[in-house]
Amino acid sequence: MPSAQYQPERYFVTPTPHVPNSPLPVLLYRNVLPSDPTAETAQKTIEKNKWLKGGVFKHYPGRHFHSVTHECYAVFQGSSHLLLGRGPIDEPEGGIEVDVETGDIIILPAGVAHCSLHSSDDYTYMGLYPEGSPHWDNNFCQADAGETAEKARNARGVPVPDHDPIFGLDGPLVEIWRKAAAV
């Protein structure tokens, strides 16, 4: 088990009328990628733990969530100020804002809305997904209550992975998410 300095920050976001969010917390590990990370070193570090590259992305301001898979951002260049848990037509209160920078990873449970509010010009990250996950779907947080409830059921049915993206089999993510899912 990793030392306390590598325990992730945890952020809980509650459902809104247009965003399912999740009972599982968003997890943020600070400065856990190799020194001077690149796309290649980030991919090598995380893929060995059964989270697979989906693509390399930059600033993405569109508020969205994925209902069929969890997602990991591995930030290998620049920084971004993210908004979690609130869609574009939700009340202006709510959600959580966090900063990520080079070397950080953030893991978003299925159903949690996310977007970049502000980013450095060089902000670049890799999106990685648990091995065996279906290709992500993009939901733009504007559905009615019935569709949001359906997406919430989908998201809650996505299994907790057996591997933490950094610490591997039975790493902190696994324990934290299994406890949260059991409540």
C-alpha positions as CSV (number, residue, x, y, z in Angstrom):
1,M,0.0,0.0,0.0
2,P,1.4,3.5,-0.8
3,S,2.5,5.8,1.9
4,A,0.1,8.5,3.1
5,Q,1.7,11.1,0.9
6,Y,0.4,9.2,-2.1
7,Q,-3.2,8.9,-0.9
8,P,-5.4,10.6,-3.3
9,E,-7.5,13.7,-2.6
10,R,-11.2,12.8,-2.6
11,Y,-14.0,14.9,-4.0
12,F,-17.7,13.9,-3.7
13,V,-20.2,15.5,-6.0
14,T,-24.0,15.1,-5.6
15,P,-26.4,14.5,-8.4
16,T,-28.2,17.4,-10.2
17,P,-31.3,17.3,-12.4
18,H,-29.0,17.0,-15.4
19,V,-26.0,15.1,-14.1
20,P,-26.0,11.7,-12.4
21,N,-22.6,12.2,-10.7
22,S,-21.6,9.3,-8.5
23,P,-21.5,8.0,-5.0
24,L,-17.8,7.2,-5.8
25,P,-15.5,10.1,-5.1
26,V,-13.3,11.7,-7.8
27,L,-9.7,10.9,-6.9
28,L,-6.8,13.2,-7.5
29,Y,-3.2,12.1,-7.1
30,R,-0.6,14.9,-7.1
31,N,2.7,14.6,-8.9
32,V,2.7,10.8,-9.4
33,L,3.8,10.6,-13.0
34,P,7.5,10.2,-13.8
35,S,9.7,13.4,-13.7
36,D,9.2,15.5,-16.9
37,P,6.4,13.3,-18.1
38,T,5.6,12.8,-21.8
39,A,2.7,11.0,-23.4
40,E,4.8,7.9,-23.7
41,T,5.9,7.8,-20.1
42,A,2.4,8.5,-18.9
43,Q,1.0,5.8,-21.0
44,K,3.7,3.3,-20.0
45,T,3.1,4.1,-16.3
46,I,-0.6,3.7,-16.3
47,E,-1.2,1.0,-19.0
48,K,0.8,-1.5,-17.0
49,N,-2.0,-1.1,-14.4
50,K,-4.7,-2.1,-16.9
51,W,-6.0,1.4,-17.7
52,L,-5.7,1.9,-21.5
53,K,-5.1,5.0,-23.6
54,G,-8.1,6.4,-25.3
55,G,-6.5,9.6,-26.7
56,V,-4.5,12.7,-26.1
57,F,-6.5,15.8,-25.4
58,K,-6.1,19.5,-24.7
59,H,-8.4,22.1,-23.1
60,Y,-12.0,20.9,-23.3
61,P,-14.6,23.4,-22.1
62,G,-17.7,21.4,-22.9
63,R,-19.4,20.1,-19.7
64,H,-19.9,16.4,-20.2
65,F,-19.9,13.0,-18.5
66,H,-19.5,9.4,-19.5
67,S,-22.1,6.9,-18.4
68,V,-20.4,3.7,-19.5
69,T,-16.9,4.0,-18.2
70,H,-14.6,5.6,-15.6
71,E,-11.9,8.0,-16.9
72,C,-8.4,8.9,-15.9
73,Y,-6.7,12.1,-17.0
74,A,-2.9,11.9,-16.9
75,V,-1.6,15.4,-17.1
76,F,1.8,15.5,-18.8
77,Q,2.0,19.1,-19.8
78,G,0.7,22.4,-18.5
79,S,-2.2,23.0,-16.1
80,S,-6.0,23.4,-16.0
81,H,-8.7,24.6,-13.7
82,L,-11.5,21.9,-13.8
83,L,-15.2,22.1,-12.9
84,L,-16.6,18.8,-11.6
85,G,-20.2,17.8,-11.1
86,R,-22.2,20.6,-12.7
87,G,-23.8,20.9,-16.1
88,P,-24.4,24.0,-18.2
89,I,-28.1,24.3,-17.2
90,D,-27.7,23.4,-13.6
91,E,-28.0,26.0,-10.9
92,P,-24.8,28.2,-10.7
93,E,-24.1,26.9,-7.2
94,G,-22.6,23.5,-6.7
95,G,-19.9,21.4,-8.3
96,I,-16.3,21.5,-7.3
97,E,-13.4,23.3,-8.9
98,V,-9.9,21.8,-8.8
99,D,-6.6,22.6,-10.3
100,V,-4.5,19.9,-12.0
101,E,-0.9,20.3,-13.3
102,T,1.9,18.4,-14.9
103,G,2.4,15.1,-13.1
104,D,-1.1,14.8,-11.7
105,I,-3.7,12.2,-12.5
106,I,-7.4,12.6,-11.8
107,I,-9.9,9.7,-11.9
108,L,-13.5,10.5,-12.7
109,P,-16.1,7.9,-11.9
110,A,-18.7,7.1,-14.5
111,G,-21.5,9.8,-14.4
112,V,-19.4,12.7,-13.0
113,A,-19.6,15.8,-15.1
114,H,-16.3,17.5,-15.9
115,C,-14.7,20.2,-18.1
116,S,-11.8,22.6,-18.2
117,L,-12.7,26.2,-17.2
118,H,-9.2,27.7,-17.8
119,S,-6.1,26.0,-19.0
120,S,-2.5,27.0,-19.8
121,D,-1.8,27.1,-23.6
122,D,0.3,23.9,-23.3
123,Y,-2.2,21.9,-21.3
124,T,-2.2,18.3,-22.6
125,Y,-3.4,15.1,-21.0
126,M,-4.0,11.5,-21.9
127,G,-7.4,10.0,-21.2
128,L,-7.2,6.4,-20.1
129,Y,-10.0,3.9,-19.4
130,P,-10.2,0.6,-17.5
131,E,-9.2,-2.4,-19.6
132,G,-12.4,-4.0,-21.0
133,S,-14.5,-0.8,-20.8
134,P,-16.7,0.1,-23.8
135,H,-15.8,3.2,-25.7
136,W,-16.8,6.2,-23.8
137,D,-20.1,8.0,-24.5
138,N,-20.4,11.8,-24.3
139,N,-23.4,13.2,-22.5
140,F,-23.6,16.9,-22.4
141,C,-25.6,17.4,-19.1
142,Q,-28.8,18.7,-20.7
143,A,-31.1,15.7,-20.5
144,D,-34.5,15.6,-18.8
145,A,-35.0,13.9,-15.4
146,G,-36.0,10.5,-17.1
147,E,-32.9,10.3,-19.3
148,T,-30.6,11.5,-16.4
149,A,-32.0,8.7,-14.2
150,E,-31.3,6.2,-17.0
151,K,-27.8,7.5,-17.3
152,A,-27.4,7.3,-13.5
153,R,-28.4,3.6,-13.6
154,N,-25.9,3.0,-16.4
155,A,-23.1,4.8,-14.5
156,R,-23.7,2.9,-11.2
157,G,-23.6,-0.4,-13.1
158,V,-20.0,0.3,-14.2
159,P,-17.8,-2.0,-12.1
160,V,-15.1,-0.8,-9.8
161,P,-11.8,-1.7,-11.5
162,D,-9.4,-4.2,-9.8
163,H,-6.5,-1.9,-10.6
164,D,-5.6,1.6,-9.5
165,P,-4.0,3.5,-12.4
166,I,-0.8,4.2,-10.4
167,F,-0.6,1.6,-7.7
168,G,-2.0,-1.4,-9.6
169,L,-3.9,-4.4,-8.3
170,D,-5.9,-3.5,-5.1
171,G,-4.4,0.0,-5.0
172,P,-6.1,2.9,-3.1
173,L,-8.8,3.5,-5.8
174,V,-10.0,-0.1,-5.4
175,E,-10.4,0.1,-1.7
176,I,-11.9,3.7,-1.6
177,W,-14.4,3.0,-4.4
178,R,-15.5,-0.4,-3.1
179,K,-16.2,1.1,0.4
180,A,-18.1,4.0,-1.2
181,A,-20.1,1.6,-3.4
182,A,-21.1,-0.5,-0.4
183,V,-22.8,2.4,1.4
